[in-house]
Amino acid sequence: MNPVCVPGPVIIVLAVLVLPGCPNPGGDAAVSEPIEAGLDSSDQDLAGHLQSLHGSAVANPGSGFVRGRLGMAYDINGFNEAAIKTYQQAESIEPADFRWPYFSSQLLAQQRDYEGALASLQRAIDLDADYPASRLWQGSWLLELGRLDEAMAAFELAEAQDAGPAALLGRARVMIARGDVQAATELLVPLARTWDHPYVHRTLGEALRGLGRVDEARVALAKSKDAKRLTWSDPLHEQRNAHVRGYASFQYAQELSAAGRIDESLEIIRRLQVHHPEAHCARADEFFLACNLMNSTGIALDRAGRAELAQETIERGLGFNETFIPFHITMTNLLRQQGKLEAALVHIDRTLALNGSRAYAHEQRGRLLFGLGQFEQARAAFETSLQFEPGKQTTSFYLGLAHVELGRWTDATEQFERVVELAPEFAPGYVFLARSLGEQRRIAEARGAKEKARQYGASPAQIRDIEIRLRQLEARP
């Protein structure tokens, strides 16, 4: 039935009534005014963007898209409560848009309100049951609540929708929660070979340990260091990234640069430089972001193969602020790539003069000295680095190499044993461990290390060279 629109004087009589079904060009009258958050931020880039989106929401009260877009901006910039309320407003205005209850569910889960998150997510699934990432979230949150059968069903649906290896991992996690560790391990072992994610290795390691397979567990857990929160492909959720602003957008630009998306990274940096121009790097205060933007520009240009322009950018930065340590570290890397090790050493020494407790700088100094053939000084630099960052695999490996060059085989063995303890599948560690053991006439142990090197991918030439050397040593009186 078409809506009845009442003409003439009757409108005056019914002015305060709502006629069901009549068009509502002004939007949903029950929806509140747009939420305000961050509009007065001292970060001009952030405040300007939020003010613009908030103004659009005020001007378009009946648009769910405009209200939801404001919610995305609040969400990605950390205004979580404002984002949840704004998404709820957008859903009220435009209940057929999957995104608004879906995005709300993410934020509710971050607050560990899994019941609320699942309720919001279900409203999204009712609109579109075929978005794979939604089933992965659903399974994860049901697992958090101990609703194991429902969690397994969600992960199985995700797997049927080609959600990727995260669905298989989810099933394994449910199996572990049920106590069926053996079945979970049978899924996780092949998964860990194809999906090299620290979280996968940690889950596998814990399962193997539960089965008493201690050596295998140690190998898996060694790969699980710095295991971050598990994520998966979620194109809708990534739409929020367009609204990152302020310092958060600088961090996003760094991530884009590291991922090889140089043009996108530089576009964000240039936008930020409107508010933090290069000249501000010379200020006595409020210089930090301006200098960081210059440094990140240099790094991005170098990654794009424009090393000369990268070096010009960093040299300009040093002209503004010679005490900004990242400039010296970046210049060190640029000069080392050109083979100018002595010039690079000047910048790393300046870094350490400004802050002598940076383990990374001491390691880089050691590598430069090693390249210059100054092995005793390199050894001292690596040992200093390990004082500030004990247990770092790469530093221990380089220290072992310095001992090799110095002919200190016992010390070298100690370092390479430490390396393979930290990284049980690191083939070069076993190669040099075998050589160091051999030089001490510990031939049987050396051959054991050689077999480990072969097992973990050392080249046939490396294995052959080790065996030739061991036979030479065996033939000596």
N, C-alpha and C positions, 0 to 999 in steps of 0.2 A: 504494500500500500504506500502511495506517495505521501510525503509529509504535508500537512495542512498548514499553509502560511496565511495568517489572518490579516486581512486588509483593513484600511480605514480606521475609524475611531476605536474599533474593538481593540486595536493594538495598545491604546492608552490604558484600557481597562485591564489588559492581560500583561502589561509591561513587566511585572515582577514575576510572571510565571515562565516556566521553561516548557516549550512544546516538544515532546519527544519526537526525534527524527528530523527536526528542522536543521538545515545546514548551520554550521557554527563557524563563520569566517574568521572570527577572532580567536579560535583555538579553544581548548578546554578550560572553561571558566573555573574549574576546581583546582587547576594547577597554580601553585604559588608563583610569586615573582622569582626570577632567576637568582640563584644563590650567589653571594659575593664571597670571593676568597682570593687573596693574593693581588688584588687590584692596586694596592698601595705598596707593593714590594719595592725595596730599594734597587732591585735588579731591573733596570729599565727594559731590557729585552723581554723578560718574563711579564712584567707589569703591562707593557704595551700590548702584548699579544692577548693577555687575559682581558684587558679592558675592551679591546676590539671585539672579541668573541662574546663577552658579556653584553656589550652594546647591541650586537646583532640579536642576541636572545631577547633583550628587552623590546627591540623593534619588531620581532617576529614571534610573539607569544604562542602562536598556533603551530609552529614548526617543530616537530619532534627532532628532525635532523639538526637544526640549529641549536636546540637545547642539548642534544646528545653530543654535539661537537664541543660545546663548552664543557660537558662532563669529561670528555676525553682529554681536554687540556688540563683540567683539574687533576685527573687521574695520573697522567704521565709525569706531572710536575710535583706529585706528592701531596696534593690536597685531598686526601682520601675521603674524609667525611663529606666534604662538599661534592666530591665526585659521585659518591653513592646517592646522595639526595638528588643531584642533578640527573643522573641516569634514571632514577625513579620518576622524576618529572617527565623526562623524555619518553619513558615507557607509557606514562599516563596519557600523554599527548598522542603518541604514535605506537599503540600496543602491538602492531604487526611487525615492528622492526626487531629482528633477532638480537641485534647488537646490544641493546640497552639492558635487558635482563642478563645477558651473557657477560657483559663487562662488570655489571654489579656483582655477579657471583664471584668473580676473581677477587674483588676487593674484600668481600665478606669472608672469603676463605683466608685471605692474608691476615684477617683479624681472628682467625681460628673459629669463626662462626660457621662451622661446616653445615649445620642444619639450615641456616639461612641461605648459605651459598647454594646448597642443593635445591632448595625451593625456587630460588631465582633462576638457577640453571635449568630446572625442569620447565619453567615457562618459556625459556629459549628453545629447548628441545621440542616442545609442543609446536613451535613455529617451524622448526627445521630439524628433523631427526637425523639428518644425513651429514652433519658437519663433524668430521672425525675427532677433532680436538676436544669437542664438548664431551665425548664419551670418555676420553682419557682423564679429563678433570673429574668427571662424575665418578669414575672408578677410584681415583686417588682419594677423593673426599669420603666416599663410602668406606674405603679401607681405613682411613683415619678414625672413623666412627665404629670400626669393628664389624660392619655389616658385610661380611665376607662373601656370601653368596651373591648379593646384589653387586658388589664390586667386581667379582669374577664375570658376571653377566655383562657389565659395562665394558670391561676390557675385551671380552670376546666380541662384542658389537664393534668396538673400535678396530679390532683386528680385521673383522669382516669388511670394514669400511676403508681398509688400506691405510690405517693410521701410522704405520711404520713400526720400528722395533720397540718403541715405548709401550705398545700394547702387549707385546710378548713379555717385556720386563714387568709390566703390571700384573700379568697372570702369575709370573714367578713369585712376585712379592706376596700375592694372596696365598699361594701354596705354602710359602714360608710361614705366614701367619697362621695357617691351618696346621702347621707342624709337619707338612709333607716336604721336608727339605731335600730329599733325594730327587723327587720329581722336579722340584724347582731348579736344582743343580743341572739336571739334564737339559733344561731349557737355557740356563745361563751360560754354560760352557761354550756352546757354539755362538751364542749371542755376543759374548765378550770378544770373540775373534773378529766379528764383523762390525761391531759398534764399540769403538775405543773411547768410551766415556768413563770418567772416574767413578761416577755413581754406579754404573754397571759392574765395574771391577770390585767396588766395595761390597755390593750386594752379593756377588759371587764369592768373595773372600769370606764373608761372614757365614755363608751357607757351607762352604768347604770346611771352615773351622768347626761348624756344628756337626759335621760328619767325621771329624777327627783327621781330616786330610790336611795336616798342619803345613807341610812344605808348599803344597799348591796354594793354600790360603795365604801364605806369606807372599808369594809371587803376586797374587791378585791384589792383596791389600797394599802392596808397594806401589801399585799403579793407581791407587785410589786417593792419593794425597790431594788436598785442595778440592775434594769433591764438592761441587756447587749444586745448588738446587737443580733438579732435573727439569729440562724444558723440551719442548717439541714444536714442530711446525704449527703455527697458529696465525695465518695471514690476517684474519680479522683483528686479532689483538694487536698486531703490528701496525695497524692503521693509526694507533695513538701516537706513534713515533713522530708523525708529522707535526705534532704540537709540543715537542720538547723545546724548552727555552731556557735561557740563562745558563748557569754553570752546568746544569744537567745536559744541556745540548752540546756543551764543549766535550763532556765525557762521551756523548753519543757520537760526536765527530771523530773522536779518537778510535772508537770501536769501528766505525765505518772505514777509517783509514787502514786499520789493522786487517780488515776484511778485504782490502783491495778496492773499496768503493771510494776512490780518491776524489772524483769530481763532486760527489755528494758531500764528502767531508769538508772539502775546501769551500763549498757553497755555504755551509753552516758557519765555518770560521769567519768568512767574509761578512756574513750578517752580524755576527757578534762583534766584529771589529768596528762596526758603525758606532757602538757604545764603548768599546775598549780599543781605541786605535793604537798603532804601534808606538806613537810618541808617549803614550801613558806608561810604557815599560820603563821610562826614565824617571818616573815619579818616585818620591821618597816613600809614599804609601799608595795603596790601591794600584800597585803595579802588577800584581801576581797574575791576573787573568790575561792582561795585555801581553805580558812576556810569554805565558804559556801558549797563547794563540800563535804567536810568532814561531815558537819552537815547534808546535804541532804542524804549522805550515811547512817548515823546513823538512820535517820527517815525512809528511805526505808527498812533497815534491820529490824527495829522494826515492820514495817507493814508486813514484810514477816514472822514474828514470831520468829525472831532471836534476841531477846532482849539482850541477854548477849553480842553478838558481837556488837550490836548497842551501848551498854553502853561503851564497850571497845573503840570503835571509837570516841565517844564523850569525854571520859576521855583523850584519846591521843590528841584530838584537844585542850582541856583545857591546856594540858601540853605545847602545842605550843603557845597558845594565850589565856590567862586566862581572858582577857578583851573583848573577842568576845561574845556579848550578846546572839546570837542564841544558842550557846553551852549551856549556863545556862538554857535557856528556855526548850530546848530539854531534858536536864538532869532532870529538874523538872518533866517533863511528864513521863520520864522513871521511876524515883523513885516513883512517885505517883502510877503508875501502880503496883508497887511492894508493895504498902502499907507503904512505908517509907516516911511518911508525914513530919516528922521533918527534915530529910535529904533534902527532896525536898524544904522545906522552906528556907534552907540555900542558895540554888541556886537562888530562886526567890528574896530573899533579896539582893543577890549580883547583880542581874539584876537591881533592883531599885536603888542600890548604884551607878551603872554605868550610869543609865538614869532613873530618877524618874518620868518622864512624860509619861511613857508607860501605857496606860489604861489597856491593856491586862494583864500586869504583876501585876497590883494592883488587878484586878479581880481574877487572879490565886492565889495570896497571900490570898485573902479573902476566897476562896474555901478551901485552905489548912487549914487555921485557923478554918474554920467551921468544917472541918473533925476532927480537934483536939479538938473540943468542946469549942474553945475560941471565943464565939459568939460576944462579945463586940468588940474585935479586928477585927473580920471578918466584922462586920458592918462598922467599920471605913474604912477598906480597900475597901469595895464595894462603899462607898460614895465617897472616893477619886477617884476611877476608873470612876465614873459617872461625876466627875468634868472635867475629861479629855475627856470623850466620852459620853456626855449627850444623854439620850434617847436610850441607848442600852438595848434591851429587857432582855437578859440573866442576865446582871448585876442587873437590877431592880428586877428580879425574886429572885435572890440569896439574895439581900438586904431584900426583903420581908420575905424570910425564916429566915434570922437572926433576924428580928423583932419578928417573931413568936416564936422563941426559947427564946427570951428575954421577951415574954409576952406583947409586945408593939403593941396592936391590931390596934390602930388608925393609927400608922405609917405603919404597915403591910398592912392595907387596902389601904392606899394611894399608896403604891408600886404596889400592885396587880391590882388596878384600872389602873395604868399606863401601866402595862404589857398587859392587855387585850385591852387597847387602841392601843398599838403598834402592837399587834398580836391578832386580834379579834377572831380567831379560836383556840387559844392555850388553850386546856382543863385544864392543870394543873394550869394555872392562875386563872381560874374560881373556881377550887376546893379550892384553898387556899383563894381566895376572899370570897367564901361562908363561910369558917371557920372563917375568921377574922371578917366578918360582924356579924356572929352569936355570937361570943364572946362579941360583943358590944351590944347584944340584939336587933340587927337590923334584926329580924327574917324574915320579908317579903322580904327584899332585899337579905338576905342570900339565901332564897329559889329561888329567881330569878336567882342568880348566879349559884345555884346548877343545875337548868334547863339548863342554858347555858353550864355548864360542861357536862351534859348528852348529849346535842345536838351535842357537838363537840368531843365526843368520850371518855369521862371519863369512867372508868370501873364500872360495877354494884357494885362492892365492895366499891369503893370510894363514889359512890352516896349513898349507904346504910349507910356508916359510917357518912357521913354528916348529913343525916336525923336523925340518932340515936342521934347525938350530939345536933342537933337543938331541938329535943323533950326533951332531958335532960334539956337544957337551958330554954325551955318554962315552964317546970314543976317547976322550981325554983321560990321562992317567990320574 
